[in-house]
Amino acid sequence: MIGTIISAIVVGLIIGALARLVLPGKQNIGIIVTIILGILGSLIGSFITYKVGYNNANGGWEIIPFVVGIVVAAILIAGYVAVTGRRHKVAR
């Protein structure tokens, strides 16, 4: 269980970056927010995948939780950008 959580966090770092690449346009968010949302996407994606009944009986790299994590992270990033909006600093 702990190994799954740690690997989901490490993979979440990668997932956050890949989710931003999947989304069209430029997202005005920082790297820390990207990492946090990638980790959340990875954890939520892994949770959903295993609750649905996924079992990696053959061993090896688990591609399904990885892809689901990217999709969830992309949804989280899109939601974050929609909620925060595009804030521009106005020079005075």
N, C-alpha and C positions, 0 to 999 in steps of 0.2 A: 504494500500500500504506500509506504513512504517513498519507495523507489519510483512508483508511478507518479506521485506528486512532484518529486524532484525533476524527473524527466519531462513532465508536462511544463514545468516552469522554464527549463532550459530550452525546450522546443518552442515555448511561447515567445521567447526572444526572437527566434527566427520567423515564427508565424506572424508576429506583428509587422515585420518588414515586408513579408510576402503579401499580407492582406492589403497594405498600402499600395503595393505594386499592382494588385488586381483591380483596385478601385480607380475609376476614371477621374481625371482632373488632379488638381493639387489640393492636398489637405493641409490646412494651416494649423498643424499640431506639432508639438515637439517630440523629440525622441523618447523622453521619459514616458509620456502619455502613450506613445506607440507601443513601448515595451509593456506597460501595465495592461493595456487593452489586448495585446498579443498573449500575455500570460493568462488573462481572464478568458480569452477565446479558446486557448489551449485547454484550460481546466474544464470549462463548460462543454467544449466539444468532446473531450474524453469522457466526461460524465454522461453526456447524452448517448454517445456511441455505445458505451458499455451497458447503459440502462436499456437500450433497444435490444441488446442481446448479442452484440459483436463478440466473437471469440477468435483469437488468432491461434488456431489449433496447429498450424504449420510452423509457427515460430517466425523469426525474422522481423523485418521492419514493418511496423503497423501503419500502413498507408491510409486506411480509412479514418482513424482518429485524427491523423495529421491534416487530411483534406477538410474534414468537418471543422477542425479547429481554425483553419484559414477562413472558411465561410463564416463562422461565428465571429471571429475577430474582425472581418470586413464589415459585418453588420454592426458590431459595436463601434467601430471607427466611424462608419457612416452616421450612426445615431449620435455619436459625440459631436461630430462636425455639424449636424443638423441642430442640435440643442445649443451649442455654443455660438454658432453662426460664424460668419467671417468678420472678425473684428480687425479693423484697420486703425492704426494710430494716425490721428490728424495732426500735421505739423502746424504749429501756431506761430 
